[in-house]
């Protein structure tokens, strides 16, 4: 992840956007599990080298790198990280575009506009940062906003029958567009919600609705897990290719949620997490490259179009697998 991949969109960590952001979040997760001081040193250096790049147009999808700032503020006792986190949190609450249902509109750095669209990705890319900043500064205002965003996203994206999530929701047309049950969208929420709840629980009550919806999500996801332990890139299309980043993110989410008591540590949940881990390991090469990862994916025009997304190594693929491995080490006490 930290090698020079300049110019390679999927693996280039030297720019400010969601792709390197997921990589950084994963590195911090690994540091917190393993305590390797070299990782912390790298994260500090990355911020110093790239912080000027954050001064461009603020969009929801490029908030992700800021999610490491609250931890760096605590670990380094550095008020600069704290002040920057507050600045971005205030922008999110007061200025970030919202849909008519008050969800953060999923804005991106690319030359594309998704007006009135709600994407599952936002939970991990932006709401996680807001929850961590709420915890850092003990702000119930930030905490309540983060909690509201989680509930809004679940309300508009969750399929009531299966419990899993659609990729996106269009507030203009009041539909889920192509209505794809895209695996990585589900991974962003499966992995993000336990991390968010961990930050918010000391500040605001976590409503039963959130817990019940999350349990319904995990039950639904396990129902779509294939016999090989992975999920297809669109999970209710078993003939579609298996997608490793989403599978790793779901496996991580199940493990993290069990550790936090958000879901039960029962045989079904444990078996699903173990099967996902075993399957993902086979996609890691000897030099650490994770294969089987689908490229950047907006809400596609049709379900069939998701099968056309190419696969190649990415920082978010590396990152979600790293998080799964780090969480497994926590479970094993290693």
C-alpha positions as CSV (number, residue, x, y, z in Angstrom):
1,X,0.0,0.0,0.0
2,X,2.8,2.4,0.8
3,X,4.9,1.7,-2.3
4,X,5.1,4.3,-5.1
5,X,2.2,3.7,-7.4
6,X,2.1,7.2,-8.9
7,X,-0.4,7.6,-11.7
8,X,-2.2,4.3,-10.8
9,X,-5.7,5.5,-9.7
10,X,-6.5,2.4,-7.7
11,X,-3.2,2.2,-5.8
12,X,-1.8,5.7,-5.8
13,X,-1.9,6.9,-2.1
14,X,-0.4,10.3,-2.9
15,X,-3.6,12.2,-3.5
16,X,-6.6,13.4,-1.4
17,X,-9.7,11.4,-2.1
18,X,-11.8,8.4,-0.9
19,X,-9.4,5.8,-2.4
20,X,-6.4,6.7,-0.3
21,X,-8.7,7.6,2.5
22,X,-9.9,4.0,2.9
23,X,-6.3,2.9,2.8
24,X,-5.4,5.3,5.6
25,X,-8.4,4.3,7.7
26,X,-7.3,0.7,7.4
27,X,-3.7,1.5,8.3
28,X,-5.0,3.3,11.5
29,X,-7.1,0.2,12.3
30,X,-4.0,-2.0,11.8
31,X,-2.0,0.4,14.1
32,X,-4.6,0.2,16.8
33,X,-4.6,-3.6,16.6
34,X,-0.8,-4.2,16.4
35,X,0.7,-1.0,17.8
36,X,3.5,-0.8,15.2
37,X,5.0,2.6,15.6
38,X,6.1,2.7,11.9
39,X,2.5,2.8,10.9
40,X,1.8,5.8,13.0
41,X,4.9,7.5,11.7
42,X,3.7,6.8,8.1
43,X,0.3,8.3,8.8
44,X,1.7,11.5,10.2
45,X,4.1,11.8,7.3
46,X,1.3,11.2,4.8
47,X,-0.8,14.0,6.3
48,X,2.2,16.4,6.3
49,X,2.9,15.6,2.6
50,X,-0.6,15.8,1.3
51,X,-2.5,18.2,3.6
52,X,-2.3,21.1,1.0
53,X,-4.2,18.9,-1.5
54,X,-7.2,18.9,0.9
55,X,-7.8,22.6,0.3
56,X,-9.6,22.0,-3.1
57,X,-13.3,21.6,-3.5
58,X,-14.9,19.9,-0.4
59,X,-17.0,16.9,-1.4
60,X,-18.5,14.1,0.7
61,X,-16.5,11.4,-1.0
62,X,-13.1,13.1,-0.2
63,X,-13.8,13.4,3.5
64,X,-12.4,9.9,4.1
65,X,-8.8,10.9,4.8
66,X,-9.9,13.2,7.6
67,X,-11.2,10.1,9.5
68,X,-7.7,9.5,10.8
69,X,-7.4,13.0,12.3
70,X,-9.2,12.5,15.6
71,X,-7.0,9.6,16.4
72,X,-3.8,11.5,15.4
73,X,-5.0,14.4,17.6
74,X,-5.2,12.1,20.6
75,X,-2.1,10.1,19.9
76,X,0.1,13.1,19.1
77,X,-1.6,15.6,21.5
78,X,-1.6,18.0,18.5
79,X,-4.3,20.6,18.4
80,X,-3.9,21.1,14.6
81,X,-5.6,17.8,13.8
82,X,-8.4,18.7,16.2
83,X,-8.9,22.1,14.7
84,X,-8.9,20.7,11.2
85,X,-11.4,18.0,12.2
86,X,-13.8,20.6,13.7
87,X,-13.5,22.8,10.5
88,X,-14.5,19.9,8.3
89,X,-17.3,18.8,10.7
90,X,-18.7,22.3,10.6
91,X,-18.7,22.3,6.8
92,X,-20.5,19.0,6.8
93,X,-23.2,20.1,9.1
94,X,-23.7,23.7,7.8
95,X,-22.7,23.6,4.1
96,X,-22.5,20.2,2.6
97,X,-25.2,19.6,0.0
98,X,-28.2,17.6,1.2
99,X,-31.1,15.8,-0.4
100,X,-34.6,16.7,0.3
101,X,-34.6,14.0,2.9
102,X,-31.7,15.7,4.7
103,X,-29.2,13.0,3.8
104,X,-25.7,14.1,2.7
105,X,-25.8,14.2,-1.1
106,X,-23.1,11.9,-2.5
107,X,-20.8,14.5,-4.1
108,X,-17.5,13.4,-5.7
109,X,-14.2,14.9,-6.9
110,X,-14.7,13.7,-10.4
111,X,-16.5,15.8,-13.0
112,X,-19.9,14.2,-12.2
113,X,-23.1,15.3,-10.4
114,X,-25.4,12.9,-8.7
115,X,-28.1,15.4,-7.7
116,X,-30.5,14.2,-4.9
117,X,-28.8,10.8,-4.7
118,X,-28.1,9.0,-1.5
119,X,-25.3,6.3,-1.7
120,X,-24.4,3.7,0.9
121,X,-20.7,4.7,0.5
122,X,-21.3,8.0,2.4
123,X,-21.6,6.1,5.7
124,X,-18.0,5.0,5.6
125,X,-16.5,7.9,3.6
126,X,-18.0,10.8,5.6
127,X,-20.2,9.8,8.5
128,X,-17.5,7.8,10.2
129,X,-15.3,10.9,10.3
130,X,-18.1,12.9,11.8
131,X,-18.7,10.3,14.5
132,X,-15.0,10.2,15.4
133,X,-14.9,14.0,15.6
134,X,-17.9,14.0,17.9
135,X,-16.1,11.6,20.2
136,X,-12.9,13.7,20.1
137,X,-14.5,17.0,21.1
138,X,-17.5,15.4,23.0
139,X,-20.0,17.1,20.8
140,X,-23.6,15.9,21.0
141,X,-24.4,18.1,18.0
142,X,-22.0,16.2,15.8
143,X,-23.0,12.9,17.3
144,X,-26.7,13.5,16.7
145,X,-26.0,14.5,13.1
146,X,-24.0,11.3,12.5
147,X,-26.7,9.2,14.1
148,X,-29.4,10.9,12.0
149,X,-27.4,10.2,8.8
150,X,-27.0,6.5,9.6
151,X,-30.8,6.2,10.2
152,X,-31.7,8.2,7.1
153,X,-29.4,6.1,4.9
154,X,-30.8,2.8,6.4
155,X,-34.3,4.0,6.0
156,X,-34.0,4.8,2.3
157,X,-31.6,2.1,1.2
158,X,-32.6,-1.0,3.2
159,X,-34.7,-3.6,1.4
160,X,-37.4,-4.4,3.9
161,X,-37.8,-8.0,2.8
162,X,-34.2,-9.2,2.6
163,X,-32.6,-6.7,5.0
164,X,-29.7,-5.9,2.6
165,X,-29.1,-2.5,1.0
166,X,-29.5,-1.2,-2.4
167,X,-26.6,0.8,-3.7
168,X,-28.4,4.1,-4.0
169,X,-31.6,6.1,-3.7
170,X,-32.8,8.9,-6.0
171,X,-34.9,11.4,-4.0
172,X,-36.2,13.0,-7.3
173,X,-37.6,9.8,-8.7
174,X,-38.2,8.2,-5.3
175,X,-36.6,4.9,-6.4
176,X,-33.4,2.8,-6.1
177,X,-32.5,3.5,-9.7
178,X,-31.1,0.2,-11.0
179,X,-32.0,-1.4,-7.6
180,X,-28.8,-3.3,-7.4
181,X,-27.9,-5.0,-4.2
182,X,-24.3,-4.2,-4.7
183,X,-22.0,-6.0,-2.4
184,X,-19.4,-3.3,-1.7
185,X,-22.2,-0.8,-0.9
186,X,-23.3,-3.2,1.8
187,X,-19.7,-3.6,3.0
188,X,-19.3,0.1,3.5
189,X,-22.3,0.1,5.9
190,X,-21.6,-3.3,7.5
191,X,-18.1,-2.1,8.3
192,X,-19.0,1.5,9.1
193,X,-21.8,1.2,11.5
194,X,-20.0,-0.7,14.2
195,X,-17.2,1.8,14.1
196,X,-19.7,4.7,14.2
197,X,-21.7,3.2,17.1
198,X,-18.4,2.7,19.1
199,X,-17.8,6.5,18.9
200,X,-21.4,7.6,19.5
201,X,-22.5,5.3,22.3
202,X,-20.8,7.4,25.1
203,X,-22.5,10.6,23.8
204,X,-26.0,9.7,22.7
205,X,-28.4,6.8,23.1
206,X,-28.3,4.3,20.3
207,X,-31.9,3.7,19.3
208,X,-33.3,0.2,19.0
209,X,-34.2,1.0,15.3
210,X,-30.5,1.1,14.4
211,X,-29.7,-2.1,16.2
212,X,-32.6,-3.9,14.7
213,X,-31.9,-2.7,11.2
214,X,-28.2,-3.6,11.5
215,X,-29.1,-7.1,12.7
216,X,-31.5,-7.5,9.8
217,X,-28.8,-6.4,7.4
218,X,-26.3,-8.9,8.7
219,X,-28.9,-11.7,8.6
220,X,-29.7,-10.8,5.0
221,X,-26.0,-10.6,4.0
222,X,-25.2,-14.1,5.4
223,X,-28.2,-15.4,3.4
224,X,-26.5,-14.3,0.2
225,X,-23.0,-15.6,1.1
226,X,-21.9,-18.1,-1.5
227,X,-20.6,-21.6,-0.6
228,X,-17.1,-20.4,-1.3
229,X,-17.4,-17.8,1.5
230,X,-17.5,-14.8,-0.8
231,X,-20.3,-12.6,-2.2
232,X,-21.0,-11.9,-5.9
233,X,-20.4,-8.3,-6.9
234,X,-24.2,-8.0,-7.0
235,X,-25.1,-10.4,-4.2
236,X,-28.4,-11.7,-5.5
237,X,-26.8,-12.6,-8.8
238,X,-24.8,-15.8,-8.0
239,X,-23.5,-16.1,-11.6
240,X,-21.7,-12.7,-11.3
241,X,-18.1,-12.6,-10.4
242,X,-17.1,-12.8,-6.7
243,X,-15.9,-9.5,-5.3
244,X,-13.2,-9.5,-2.7
245,X,-13.2,-6.0,-1.3
246,X,-16.9,-6.2,-0.5
247,X,-16.6,-9.7,0.9
248,X,-13.7,-8.5,3.2
249,X,-15.7,-5.5,4.4
250,X,-18.7,-7.6,5.2
251,X,-16.5,-10.1,7.0
252,X,-14.9,-7.3,9.0
253,X,-18.2,-5.8,9.9
254,X,-19.5,-9.1,11.2
255,X,-16.4,-9.6,13.4
256,X,-16.4,-6.0,14.6
257,X,-20.1,-6.0,15.4
258,X,-19.7,-9.2,17.4
259,X,-16.8,-7.8,19.3
260,X,-18.9,-4.7,20.2
261,X,-22.0,-6.7,21.1
262,X,-24.0,-5.1,18.3
263,X,-24.9,-8.6,17.0
264,X,-24.7,-11.9,18.8
265,X,-21.5,-14.0,18.7
266,X,-23.4,-17.1,17.7
267,X,-22.5,-20.0,15.5
268,X,-24.1,-18.6,12.3
269,X,-22.4,-15.2,12.5
270,X,-19.0,-16.7,13.5
271,X,-19.1,-19.2,10.7
272,X,-19.9,-16.5,8.1
273,X,-17.0,-14.4,9.3
274,X,-14.6,-17.3,9.3
275,X,-15.7,-18.5,5.9
276,X,-15.2,-15.0,4.5
277,X,-11.7,-14.8,6.0
278,X,-10.6,-18.1,4.6
279,X,-11.9,-17.2,1.1
280,X,-10.3,-13.7,1.1
281,X,-6.9,-15.1,2.1
282,X,-6.7,-17.0,-1.2
283,X,-6.8,-13.7,-3.1
284,X,-3.6,-12.3,-1.5
285,X,-0.5,-12.8,-3.5
286,X,2.9,-13.6,-2.0
287,X,3.9,-9.9,-2.3
288,X,0.7,-8.7,-0.6
289,X,-1.4,-7.6,-3.6
290,X,-5.2,-8.3,-3.2
291,X,-6.9,-9.4,-6.4
292,X,-10.6,-9.8,-7.3
293,X,-11.4,-6.2,-6.5
294,X,-13.9,-4.3,-8.7
295,X,-13.0,-0.8,-9.8
296,X,-14.7,2.4,-8.8
297,X,-18.5,2.0,-9.3
298,X,-21.2,4.6,-9.4
299,X,-24.8,3.5,-9.3
300,X,-24.9,1.8,-12.6
301,X,-27.6,2.1,-15.2
302,X,-28.6,-1.6,-14.8
303,X,-27.8,-4.6,-12.7
304,X,-26.1,-6.2,-15.6
305,X,-23.7,-3.3,-15.9
306,X,-22.1,-4.1,-12.5
307,X,-20.8,-7.3,-14.0
308,X,-18.9,-5.2,-16.6
309,X,-16.9,-3.3,-14.0
310,X,-13.2,-4.4,-14.4
311,X,-11.2,-5.9,-11.5
312,X,-7.8,-4.6,-10.5
313,X,-5.8,-3.9,-7.2
314,X,-6.9,-0.9,-5.3
315,X,-6.2,0.8,-2.0
316,X,-9.7,0.2,-0.8
317,X,-9.4,-3.5,-1.6
318,X,-6.0,-3.6,0.2
319,X,-7.6,-1.6,3.1
320,X,-10.7,-3.7,3.7
321,X,-8.7,-6.9,3.6
322,X,-6.2,-5.3,6.1
323,X,-9.0,-4.4,8.4
324,X,-10.4,-7.9,8.3
325,X,-7.0,-9.3,9.1
326,X,-6.4,-6.8,11.9
327,X,-9.8,-7.5,13.5
328,X,-9.1,-11.3,13.3
329,X,-5.8,-10.7,15.1
330,X,-7.7,-8.8,17.8
331,X,-10.1,-11.8,18.2
332,X,-7.2,-14.2,18.5
333,X,-5.3,-11.9,20.9
334,X,-2.3,-11.7,18.5
